[in-house]
Amino acid sequence: MTTRRILIGSAFGLAALHAAPRLVLAQEAYPNRPVTLVVAWAPGGSSDLVARILAERMGKELGQPVVVDNRPGASGTIGQASVARARPDGYTILMSGRGTFAMASHLFPNRGYDDARDFTGIGKLCETPIYLCVSPKLGIDSVQALVARARQQPGRMNYASSGAGSSAHLATELFLKMADIQVENVTYRGGAPAVQALISGDVQMAFVDGVTALPLMRDGQLKGLAVGSTDRFPLTPEIPTLSESGEGLAGYECSSQFSLLAPAGTPDAIIGKLWSAMDASMRDPEVVKRLNTAAYIPTVGRPEAFPAYLASETQRWGEVIRSRGITLE
């Protein structure tokens, strides 16, 4: 009996020794077919633009094509849910925006997935600033003057947004909360009509993402009073941050931030390979130039830092949503 056990054990040991190289080779072979990068927004938007720049360069790093797959709907939660259900093998990954991975949980409680439980963060990717803009027709040149007028006319000024729960909407509500002023929301069916209403003077203010705002500010169609990012944006160094504008706004921060995610359970080795490809891509001078021209700044974060970042952002925006009574009804 003892001899038989030894022989069996030896057989298992030999099998394990033979299997180990095959497992290593299987990991080293990733990827051996195209990788799908899901974008939870329609083609042509800011998320799509970043994804296509990244996919082209990441494909070269990985040695396999990275194919962008747009799956829009419900503030990004439809595309996000599809990746939560995907196989955790590294062949389906997601580019998600802060508005989806940090804000949507408070607005779509029945979205069918849990951000912390169902995803593994590959890492932060990049960000684009969001500007507090007014119509030049308003005759206001500073945040201080805007706040002063809002206090003189409580409830008589309006701001444009592209829908409840959008990043621009929540950026505005955070601003109103910190400045302690009352400005009414006028909701439009999308960002383009919201910006057009601001240009025409139908509303007095709006937060506008950098991709849209920069050319309009250069043409004089919009007046940028401040930027919501922590630091002044390199392309507009003359425009102050909201945080440095006084009026109770110290510490204000809101920008459009993007991250790469994978389904929970994706092996660490694959996450590491994806992160390395992402990091190398975002360091490429040509990629950086293309992103900067479109008003994006690479802000690559490591996978191990993502859980704390997600928890912090989810808590912060949840407090804004609850305190301002924001719902999708």
Short mmCIF file of the C-alpha atoms (twelve columns), coordinates in Angstrom:
data_MODEL
# 
_entry.id   MODEL 
# 
loop_
_atom_site.group_PDB 
_atom_site.id 
_atom_site.type_symbol 
_atom_site.label_atom_id 
_atom_site.label_alt_id 
_atom_site.label_comp_id 
_atom_site.label_asym_id 
_atom_site.label_seq_id 
_atom_site.Cartn_x 
_atom_site.Cartn_y 
_atom_site.Cartn_z 
_atom_site.pdbx_PDB_model_num 
ATOM 1   C CA . MET A 1   0.000   0.000  0.000   1 
ATOM 2   C CA . THR A 2   2.804   2.354  0.937   1 
ATOM 3   C CA . THR A 3   4.575   1.650  -2.330  1 
ATOM 4   C CA . ARG A 4   1.386   2.304  -4.290  1 
ATOM 5   C CA . ARG A 5   0.877   5.633  -2.543  1 
ATOM 6   C CA . ILE A 6   4.428   6.645  -3.316  1 
ATOM 7   C CA . LEU A 7   3.998   5.713  -6.955  1 
ATOM 8   C CA . ILE A 8   0.731   7.589  -7.190  1 
ATOM 9   C CA . GLY A 9   2.282   10.586 -5.509  1 
ATOM 10  C CA . SER A 10  5.205   10.420 -7.877  1 
ATOM 11  C CA . ALA A 11  2.849   10.250 -10.838 1 
ATOM 12  C CA . PHE A 12  0.996   13.347 -9.637  1 
ATOM 13  C CA . GLY A 13  4.310   15.066 -9.014  1 
ATOM 14  C CA . LEU A 14  5.537   14.322 -12.517 1 
ATOM 15  C CA . ALA A 15  2.218   15.432 -13.956 1 
ATOM 16  C CA . ALA A 16  2.475   18.705 -12.066 1 
ATOM 17  C CA . LEU A 17  6.017   19.253 -13.287 1 
ATOM 18  C CA . HIS A 18  4.925   18.668 -16.860 1 
ATOM 19  C CA . ALA A 19  1.808   20.857 -16.443 1 
ATOM 20  C CA . ALA A 20  3.651   23.792 -14.895 1 
ATOM 21  C CA . PRO A 21  5.526   24.760 -18.084 1 
ATOM 22  C CA . ARG A 22  2.283   24.507 -20.046 1 
ATOM 23  C CA . LEU A 23  0.571   26.910 -17.607 1 
ATOM 24  C CA . VAL A 24  3.450   29.346 -17.874 1 
ATOM 25  C CA . LEU A 25  3.373   29.120 -21.643 1 
ATOM 26  C CA . ALA A 26  -0.398  29.695 -21.635 1 
ATOM 27  C CA . GLN A 27  0.094   32.881 -19.618 1 
ATOM 28  C CA . GLU A 28  2.995   34.031 -21.786 1 
ATOM 29  C CA . ALA A 29  0.886   33.473 -24.887 1 
ATOM 30  C CA . TYR A 30  -1.604  36.174 -23.882 1 
ATOM 31  C CA . PRO A 31  -2.876  37.724 -26.037 1 
ATOM 32  C CA . ASN A 32  -3.084  35.346 -28.970 1 
ATOM 33  C CA . ARG A 33  -6.156  36.974 -30.548 1 
ATOM 34  C CA . PRO A 34  -7.714  40.475 -30.716 1 
ATOM 35  C CA . VAL A 35  -8.701  42.277 -27.510 1 
ATOM 36  C CA . THR A 36  -12.059 44.069 -27.387 1 
ATOM 37  C CA . LEU A 37  -12.083 47.511 -25.758 1 
ATOM 38  C CA . VAL A 38  -15.667 48.364 -24.843 1 
ATOM 39  C CA . VAL A 39  -16.645 52.046 -24.815 1 
ATOM 40  C CA . ALA A 40  -19.964 52.599 -23.099 1 
ATOM 41  C CA . TRP A 41  -20.749 55.672 -25.193 1 
ATOM 42  C CA . ALA A 42  -21.625 56.396 -28.802 1 
ATOM 43  C CA . PRO A 43  -18.977 56.829 -31.527 1 
ATOM 44  C CA . GLY A 44  -17.625 60.332 -31.981 1 
ATOM 45  C CA . GLY A 45  -17.697 61.408 -28.330 1 
ATOM 46  C CA . SER A 46  -14.804 62.196 -26.006 1 
ATOM 47  C CA . SER A 47  -14.596 58.651 -24.613 1 
ATOM 48  C CA . ASP A 48  -14.570 57.194 -28.111 1 
ATOM 49  C CA . LEU A 49  -11.797 59.548 -29.225 1 
ATOM 50  C CA . VAL A 50  -9.511  58.532 -26.350 1 
ATOM 51  C CA . ALA A 51  -10.307 54.847 -26.841 1 
ATOM 52  C CA . ARG A 52  -9.350  54.883 -30.506 1 
ATOM 53  C CA . ILE A 53  -6.068  56.695 -29.890 1 
ATOM 54  C CA . LEU A 54  -5.243  54.239 -27.111 1 
ATOM 55  C CA . ALA A 55  -6.390  51.111 -28.968 1 
ATOM 56  C CA . GLU A 56  -4.139  51.795 -31.933 1 
ATOM 57  C CA . ARG A 57  -1.031  52.115 -29.753 1 
ATOM 58  C CA . MET A 58  -1.913  49.344 -27.269 1 
ATOM 59  C CA . GLY A 59  -2.363  46.942 -30.160 1 
ATOM 60  C CA . LYS A 60  1.262   47.481 -31.129 1 
ATOM 61  C CA . GLU A 61  2.395   46.874 -27.546 1 
ATOM 62  C CA . LEU A 62  0.340   43.692 -27.172 1 
ATOM 63  C CA . GLY A 63  1.078   42.322 -30.623 1 
ATOM 64  C CA . GLN A 64  -2.639  41.868 -31.308 1 
ATOM 65  C CA . PRO A 65  -5.329  44.307 -32.519 1 
ATOM 66  C CA . VAL A 66  -7.337  46.157 -29.878 1 
ATOM 67  C CA . VAL A 67  -10.823 46.626 -31.321 1 
ATOM 68  C CA . VAL A 68  -13.110 49.397 -30.044 1 
ATOM 69  C CA . ASP A 69  -16.706 48.255 -29.464 1 
ATOM 70  C CA . ASN A 70  -19.235 51.027 -28.690 1 
ATOM 71  C CA . ARG A 71  -22.100 49.921 -26.425 1 
ATOM 72  C CA . PRO A 72  -23.922 53.123 -25.402 1 
ATOM 73  C CA . GLY A 73  -26.964 53.663 -23.203 1 
ATOM 74  C CA . ALA A 74  -28.157 54.584 -19.691 1 
ATOM 75  C CA . SER A 75  -25.226 56.868 -18.818 1 
ATOM 76  C CA . GLY A 76  -22.692 54.182 -19.662 1 
ATOM 77  C CA . THR A 77  -24.191 51.462 -17.478 1 
ATOM 78  C CA . ILE A 78  -25.273 49.208 -20.381 1 
ATOM 79  C CA . GLY A 79  -21.738 48.863 -21.713 1 
ATOM 80  C CA . GLN A 80  -20.337 48.582 -18.205 1 
ATOM 81  C CA . ALA A 81  -22.782 45.781 -17.332 1 
ATOM 82  C CA . SER A 82  -21.791 43.834 -20.448 1 
ATOM 83  C CA . VAL A 83  -18.140 43.818 -19.385 1 
ATOM 84  C CA . ALA A 84  -19.047 42.837 -15.821 1 
ATOM 85  C CA . ARG A 85  -20.560 39.658 -17.313 1 
ATOM 86  C CA . ALA A 86  -17.657 38.950 -19.693 1 
ATOM 87  C CA . ARG A 87  -15.131 36.158 -19.202 1 
ATOM 88  C CA . PRO A 88  -12.193 37.330 -17.046 1 
ATOM 89  C CA . ASP A 89  -9.590  36.304 -19.609 1 
ATOM 90  C CA . GLY A 90  -8.248  39.698 -20.689 1 
ATOM 91  C CA . TYR A 91  -9.958  39.688 -24.068 1 
ATOM 92  C CA . THR A 92  -12.777 42.060 -23.046 1 
ATOM 93  C CA . ILE A 93  -11.823 45.259 -21.236 1 
ATOM 94  C CA . LEU A 94  -13.617 48.533 -20.608 1 
ATOM 95  C CA . MET A 95  -12.839 52.216 -20.828 1 
ATOM 96  C CA . SER A 96  -15.025 53.812 -18.187 1 
ATOM 97  C CA . GLY A 97  -15.549 57.426 -17.206 1 
ATOM 98  C CA . ARG A 98  -15.813 58.834 -13.715 1 
ATOM 99  C CA . GLY A 99  -19.482 59.613 -14.351 1 
ATOM 100 C CA . THR A 100 -20.147 55.885 -14.721 1 
ATOM 101 C CA . PHE A 101 -17.827 54.180 -12.266 1 
ATOM 102 C CA . ALA A 102 -18.188 56.749 -9.448  1 
ATOM 103 C CA . MET A 103 -21.544 58.471 -9.939  1 
ATOM 104 C CA . ALA A 104 -23.915 56.000 -11.606 1 
ATOM 105 C CA . SER A 105 -24.162 53.710 -8.570  1 
ATOM 106 C CA . HIS A 106 -26.109 56.434 -6.762  1 
ATOM 107 C CA . LEU A 107 -28.419 57.081 -9.703  1 
ATOM 108 C CA . PHE A 108 -28.934 53.577 -11.140 1 
ATOM 109 C CA . PRO A 109 -29.241 51.277 -8.099  1 
ATOM 110 C CA . ASN A 110 -30.629 48.453 -10.288 1 
ATOM 111 C CA . ARG A 111 -27.948 48.620 -12.972 1 
ATOM 112 C CA . GLY A 112 -27.117 44.917 -12.595 1 
ATOM 113 C CA . TYR A 113 -23.525 45.065 -11.357 1 
ATOM 114 C CA . ASP A 114 -21.364 46.346 -8.517  1 
ATOM 115 C CA . ASP A 115 -18.369 48.464 -9.492  1 
ATOM 116 C CA . ALA A 116 -16.138 47.352 -6.625  1 
ATOM 117 C CA . ARG A 117 -17.128 43.671 -6.747  1 
ATOM 118 C CA . ASP A 118 -17.436 43.024 -10.487 1 
ATOM 119 C CA . PHE A 119 -14.376 44.838 -11.865 1 
ATOM 120 C CA . THR A 120 -10.631 44.844 -11.505 1 
ATOM 121 C CA . GLY A 121 -8.974  48.179 -12.200 1 
ATOM 122 C CA . ILE A 122 -6.206  48.142 -14.783 1 
ATOM 123 C CA . GLY A 123 -5.609  51.758 -13.804 1 
ATOM 124 C CA . LYS A 124 -6.445  55.407 -14.328 1 
ATOM 125 C CA . LEU A 125 -5.832  56.504 -17.881 1 
ATOM 126 C CA . CYS A 126 -6.265  60.226 -18.553 1 
ATOM 127 C CA . GLU A 127 -8.440  63.242 -17.870 1 
ATOM 128 C CA . THR A 128 -9.792  66.311 -19.609 1 
ATOM 129 C CA . PRO A 129 -10.730 69.512 -17.790 1 
ATOM 130 C CA . ILE A 130 -14.219 70.872 -17.415 1 
ATOM 131 C CA . TYR A 131 -14.697 74.640 -17.572 1 
ATOM 132 C CA . LEU A 132 -17.186 76.928 -15.894 1 
ATOM 133 C CA . CYS A 133 -18.373 78.971 -18.869 1 
ATOM 134 C CA . VAL A 134 -20.728 81.875 -19.424 1 
ATOM 135 C CA . SER A 135 -22.008 83.643 -22.501 1 
ATOM 136 C CA . PRO A 136 -19.946 86.734 -23.409 1 
ATOM 137 C CA . LYS A 137 -23.315 88.505 -23.609 1 
ATOM 138 C CA . LEU A 138 -23.601 88.215 -19.835 1 
ATOM 139 C CA . GLY A 139 -20.822 90.733 -19.248 1 
ATOM 140 C CA . ILE A 140 -19.238 88.720 -16.423 1 
ATOM 141 C CA . ASP A 141 -15.478 88.149 -16.364 1 
ATOM 142 C CA . SER A 142 -14.828 86.275 -13.111 1 
ATOM 143 C CA . VAL A 143 -16.188 83.637 -10.770 1 
ATOM 144 C CA . GLN A 144 -16.503 86.297 -8.091  1 
ATOM 145 C CA . ALA A 145 -18.734 88.443 -10.295 1 
ATOM 146 C CA . LEU A 146 -20.877 85.430 -11.229 1 
ATOM 147 C CA . VAL A 147 -21.357 84.429 -7.594  1 
ATOM 148 C CA . ALA A 148 -22.161 88.016 -6.630  1 
ATOM 149 C CA . ARG A 149 -24.872 88.265 -9.286  1 
ATOM 150 C CA . ALA A 150 -26.358 84.906 -8.295  1 
ATOM 151 C CA . ARG A 151 -26.578 86.111 -4.692  1 
ATOM 152 C CA . GLN A 152 -28.248 89.327 -5.814  1 
ATOM 153 C CA . GLN A 153 -30.747 87.365 -7.931  1 
ATOM 154 C CA . PRO A 154 -31.358 84.044 -6.130  1 
ATOM 155 C CA . GLY A 155 -33.225 81.581 -8.322  1 
ATOM 156 C CA . ARG A 156 -33.411 83.958 -11.284 1 
ATOM 157 C CA . MET A 157 -30.320 82.673 -13.096 1 
ATOM 158 C CA . ASN A 158 -30.206 79.403 -15.024 1 
ATOM 159 C CA . TYR A 159 -27.575 76.865 -15.974 1 
ATOM 160 C CA . ALA A 160 -27.629 74.348 -18.831 1 
ATOM 161 C CA . SER A 161 -27.046 70.617 -18.434 1 
ATOM 162 C CA . SER A 162 -27.403 67.609 -20.694 1 
ATOM 163 C CA . GLY A 163 -29.419 65.592 -18.189 1 
ATOM 164 C CA . ALA A 164 -29.725 64.651 -14.537 1 
ATOM 165 C CA . GLY A 165 -26.660 62.812 -13.324 1 
ATOM 166 C CA . SER A 166 -24.352 63.838 -16.164 1 
ATOM 167 C CA . SER A 167 -20.849 64.939 -15.240 1 
ATOM 168 C CA . ALA A 168 -21.641 68.542 -16.212 1 
ATOM 169 C CA . HIS A 169 -24.765 68.478 -14.059 1 
ATOM 170 C CA . LEU A 170 -22.937 67.143 -10.996 1 
ATOM 171 C CA . ALA A 171 -20.004 69.520 -11.535 1 
ATOM 172 C CA . THR A 172 -22.485 72.396 -11.440 1 
ATOM 173 C CA . GLU A 173 -24.288 71.108 -8.364  1 
ATOM 174 C CA . LEU A 174 -20.979 70.750 -6.512  1 
ATOM 175 C CA . PHE A 175 -20.131 74.346 -7.471  1 
ATOM 176 C CA . LEU A 176 -23.515 75.659 -6.294  1 
ATOM 177 C CA . LYS A 177 -23.213 73.757 -3.031  1 
ATOM 178 C CA . MET A 178 -19.720 75.046 -2.236  1 
ATOM 179 C CA . ALA A 179 -20.479 78.637 -3.323  1 
ATOM 180 C CA . ASP A 180 -23.846 78.511 -1.508  1 
ATOM 181 C CA . ILE A 181 -25.826 80.047 -4.361  1 
ATOM 182 C CA . GLN A 182 -29.105 79.188 -6.076  1 
ATOM 183 C CA . VAL A 183 -29.133 78.786 -9.868  1 
ATOM 184 C CA . GLU A 184 -31.864 76.814 -11.644 1 
ATOM 185 C CA . ASN A 185 -31.179 73.823 -13.892 1 
ATOM 186 C CA . VAL A 186 -32.439 73.792 -17.481 1 
ATOM 187 C CA . THR A 187 -32.048 70.313 -18.982 1 
ATOM 188 C CA . TYR A 188 -31.410 69.798 -22.690 1 
ATOM 189 C CA . ARG A 189 -31.383 66.648 -24.815 1 
ATOM 190 C CA . GLY A 190 -27.634 66.334 -25.083 1 
ATOM 191 C CA . GLY A 191 -24.494 68.397 -24.682 1 
ATOM 192 C CA . ALA A 192 -24.692 70.163 -28.053 1 
ATOM 193 C CA . PRO A 193 -28.073 71.887 -27.477 1 
ATOM 194 C CA . ALA A 194 -27.025 72.745 -23.921 1 
ATOM 195 C CA . VAL A 195 -23.911 74.519 -25.182 1 
ATOM 196 C CA . GLN A 196 -25.882 76.244 -27.934 1 
ATOM 197 C CA . ALA A 197 -28.312 77.587 -25.328 1 
ATOM 198 C CA . LEU A 198 -25.349 79.025 -23.432 1 
ATOM 199 C CA . ILE A 199 -23.874 80.632 -26.557 1 
ATOM 200 C CA . SER A 200 -27.198 82.245 -27.418 1 
ATOM 201 C CA . GLY A 201 -27.680 83.541 -23.879 1 
ATOM 202 C CA . ASP A 202 -30.795 81.472 -23.119 1 
ATOM 203 C CA . VAL A 203 -28.987 80.334 -19.958 1 
ATOM 204 C CA . GLN A 204 -26.325 82.164 -17.998 1 
ATOM 205 C CA . MET A 205 -23.778 79.459 -17.190 1 
ATOM 206 C CA . ALA A 206 -22.757 75.843 -17.779 1 
ATOM 207 C CA . PHE A 207 -19.890 73.474 -17.147 1 
ATOM 208 C CA . VAL A 208 -18.448 72.393 -20.506 1 
ATOM 209 C CA . ASP A 209 -15.807 69.715 -21.105 1 
ATOM 210 C CA . GLY A 210 -12.495 70.880 -22.496 1 
ATOM 211 C CA . VAL A 211 -12.859 69.108 -25.832 1 
ATOM 212 C CA . THR A 212 -15.940 71.233 -26.571 1 
ATOM 213 C CA . ALA A 213 -15.067 74.367 -24.638 1 
ATOM 214 C CA . LEU A 214 -11.561 75.149 -25.913 1 
ATOM 215 C CA . PRO A 215 -12.404 75.942 -29.570 1 
ATOM 216 C CA . LEU A 216 -15.496 77.910 -28.521 1 
ATOM 217 C CA . MET A 217 -13.482 79.946 -26.043 1 
ATOM 218 C CA . ARG A 218 -10.831 80.642 -28.672 1 
ATOM 219 C CA . ASP A 219 -13.524 81.844 -31.079 1 
ATOM 220 C CA . GLY A 220 -15.056 84.100 -28.436 1 
ATOM 221 C CA . GLN A 221 -18.364 82.231 -28.392 1 
ATOM 222 C CA . LEU A 222 -17.901 81.250 -24.746 1 
ATOM 223 C CA . LYS A 223 -16.151 82.917 -21.838 1 
ATOM 224 C CA . GLY A 224 -14.250 80.498 -19.585 1 
ATOM 225 C CA . LEU A 225 -14.231 81.798 -16.019 1 
ATOM 226 C CA . ALA A 226 -12.440 78.889 -14.334 1 
ATOM 227 C CA . VAL A 227 -11.383 75.284 -14.772 1 
ATOM 228 C CA . GLY A 228 -12.521 72.527 -12.441 1 
ATOM 229 C CA . SER A 229 -9.250  70.572 -12.312 1 
ATOM 230 C CA . THR A 230 -6.798  70.689 -9.408  1 
ATOM 231 C CA . ASP A 231 -4.218  72.621 -11.460 1 
ATOM 232 C CA . ARG A 232 -4.507  75.118 -14.278 1 
ATOM 233 C CA . PHE A 233 -4.729  73.401 -17.626 1 
ATOM 234 C CA . PRO A 234 -1.554  73.790 -19.730 1 
ATOM 235 C CA . LEU A 235 -3.463  74.923 -22.828 1 
ATOM 236 C CA . THR A 236 -5.227  77.705 -20.882 1 
ATOM 237 C CA . PRO A 237 -2.749  78.850 -18.214 1 
ATOM 238 C CA . GLU A 238 -4.490  82.225 -17.969 1 
ATOM 239 C CA . ILE A 239 -7.716  80.666 -16.670 1 
ATOM 240 C CA . PRO A 240 -7.706  80.082 -12.878 1 
ATOM 241 C CA . THR A 241 -8.953  76.975 -11.137 1 
ATOM 242 C CA . LEU A 242 -12.203 77.164 -9.236  1 
ATOM 243 C CA . SER A 243 -10.275 76.217 -6.121  1 
ATOM 244 C CA . GLU A 244 -8.182  79.388 -6.310  1 
ATOM 245 C CA . SER A 245 -11.185 81.612 -7.028  1 
ATOM 246 C CA . GLY A 246 -12.295 82.096 -3.426  1 
ATOM 247 C CA . GLU A 247 -16.044 82.186 -2.681  1 
ATOM 248 C CA . GLY A 248 -15.870 79.006 -0.572  1 
ATOM 249 C CA . LEU A 249 -14.514 76.958 -3.485  1 
ATOM 250 C CA . ALA A 250 -11.144 75.913 -1.999  1 
ATOM 251 C CA . GLY A 251 -10.640 72.230 -2.736  1 
ATOM 252 C CA . TYR A 252 -13.115 72.127 -5.628  1 
ATOM 253 C CA . GLU A 253 -12.199 69.467 -8.163  1 
ATOM 254 C CA . CYS A 254 -14.125 67.991 -11.051 1 
ATOM 255 C CA . SER A 255 -12.784 66.816 -14.377 1 
ATOM 256 C CA . SER A 256 -13.707 64.105 -16.831 1 
ATOM 257 C CA . GLN A 257 -11.515 61.161 -15.813 1 
ATOM 258 C CA . PHE A 258 -11.150 57.861 -17.637 1 
ATOM 259 C CA . SER A 259 -9.893  54.475 -16.464 1 
ATOM 260 C CA . LEU A 260 -9.385  51.002 -17.908 1 
ATOM 261 C CA . LEU A 261 -11.220 48.148 -16.178 1 
ATOM 262 C CA . ALA A 262 -11.385 44.381 -16.615 1 
ATOM 263 C CA . PRO A 263 -13.894 41.828 -15.301 1 
ATOM 264 C CA . ALA A 264 -13.240 40.736 -11.722 1 
ATOM 265 C CA . GLY A 265 -11.139 37.593 -11.579 1 
ATOM 266 C CA . THR A 266 -8.871  38.517 -14.468 1 
ATOM 267 C CA . PRO A 267 -5.453  37.022 -13.582 1 
ATOM 268 C CA . ASP A 268 -2.876  39.384 -12.143 1 
ATOM 269 C CA . ALA A 269 -0.399  38.466 -14.886 1 
ATOM 270 C CA . ILE A 270 -2.850  39.584 -17.555 1 
ATOM 271 C CA . ILE A 271 -3.723  42.778 -15.659 1 
ATOM 272 C CA . GLY A 272 -0.008  43.496 -15.440 1 
ATOM 273 C CA . LYS A 273 0.473   42.982 -19.177 1 
ATOM 274 C CA . LEU A 274 -2.493  45.231 -19.987 1 
ATOM 275 C CA . TRP A 275 -1.223  47.913 -17.611 1 
ATOM 276 C CA . SER A 276 2.261   47.785 -19.146 1 
ATOM 277 C CA . ALA A 277 0.780   48.209 -22.620 1 
ATOM 278 C CA . MET A 278 -1.418  51.080 -21.429 1 
ATOM 279 C CA . ASP A 279 1.458   52.804 -19.630 1 
ATOM 280 C CA . ALA A 280 3.796   52.499 -22.600 1 
ATOM 281 C CA . SER A 281 1.075   53.812 -24.912 1 
ATOM 282 C CA . MET A 282 0.395   56.845 -22.753 1 
ATOM 283 C CA . ARG A 283 4.111   57.666 -22.641 1 
ATOM 284 C CA . ASP A 284 4.456   57.623 -26.420 1 
ATOM 285 C CA . PRO A 285 5.209   61.224 -27.525 1 
ATOM 286 C CA . GLU A 286 2.893   60.957 -30.528 1 
ATOM 287 C CA . VAL A 287 0.025   59.686 -28.355 1 
ATOM 288 C CA . VAL A 288 0.629   62.442 -25.813 1 
ATOM 289 C CA . LYS A 289 0.640   65.041 -28.594 1 
ATOM 290 C CA . ARG A 290 -2.645  63.746 -30.032 1 
ATOM 291 C CA . LEU A 291 -4.268  63.657 -26.598 1 
ATOM 292 C CA . ASN A 292 -3.025  67.123 -25.626 1 
ATOM 293 C CA . THR A 293 -4.291  68.567 -28.898 1 
ATOM 294 C CA . ALA A 294 -7.729  67.165 -28.050 1 
ATOM 295 C CA . ALA A 295 -7.481  68.572 -24.472 1 
ATOM 296 C CA . TYR A 296 -6.527  65.370 -22.623 1 
ATOM 297 C CA . ILE A 297 -3.693  64.781 -20.171 1 
ATOM 298 C CA . PRO A 298 -2.339  61.268 -19.445 1 
ATOM 299 C CA . THR A 299 -2.712  60.477 -15.723 1 
ATOM 300 C CA . VAL A 300 -1.777  56.799 -15.586 1 
ATOM 301 C CA . GLY A 301 -2.425  55.096 -12.248 1 
ATOM 302 C CA . ARG A 302 -1.372  51.636 -11.115 1 
ATOM 303 C CA . PRO A 303 -3.840  48.736 -10.690 1 
ATOM 304 C CA . GLU A 304 -3.276  48.437 -6.950  1 
ATOM 305 C CA . ALA A 305 -4.244  52.104 -6.440  1 
ATOM 306 C CA . PHE A 306 -7.591  51.789 -8.186  1 
ATOM 307 C CA . PRO A 307 -9.751  50.308 -5.348  1 
ATOM 308 C CA . ALA A 308 -8.987  53.203 -3.005  1 
ATOM 309 C CA . TYR A 309 -9.552  55.716 -5.798  1 
ATOM 310 C CA . LEU A 310 -12.895 54.119 -6.677  1 
ATOM 311 C CA . ALA A 311 -14.047 54.073 -3.044  1 
ATOM 312 C CA . SER A 312 -13.082 57.713 -2.505  1 
ATOM 313 C CA . GLU A 313 -14.750 58.966 -5.684  1 
ATOM 314 C CA . THR A 314 -17.908 56.924 -5.099  1 
ATOM 315 C CA . GLN A 315 -18.268 58.318 -1.585  1 
ATOM 316 C CA . ARG A 316 -17.573 61.907 -2.633  1 
ATOM 317 C CA . TRP A 317 -20.098 62.014 -5.466  1 
ATOM 318 C CA . GLY A 318 -22.653 60.090 -3.450  1 
ATOM 319 C CA . GLU A 319 -22.583 62.880 -0.881  1 
ATOM 320 C CA . VAL A 320 -23.103 65.497 -3.589  1 
ATOM 321 C CA . ILE A 321 -26.010 63.573 -5.121  1 
ATOM 322 C CA . ARG A 322 -27.736 63.013 -1.776  1 
ATOM 323 C CA . SER A 323 -27.211 66.523 -0.443  1 
ATOM 324 C CA . ARG A 324 -28.546 68.107 -3.636  1 
ATOM 325 C CA . GLY A 325 -31.498 65.717 -3.903  1 
ATOM 326 C CA . ILE A 326 -30.537 64.589 -7.417  1 
ATOM 327 C CA . THR A 327 -32.670 61.794 -8.890  1 
ATOM 328 C CA . LEU A 328 -33.419 60.500 -12.353 1 
ATOM 329 C CA . GLU A 329 -37.199 60.696 -11.917 1 
# 
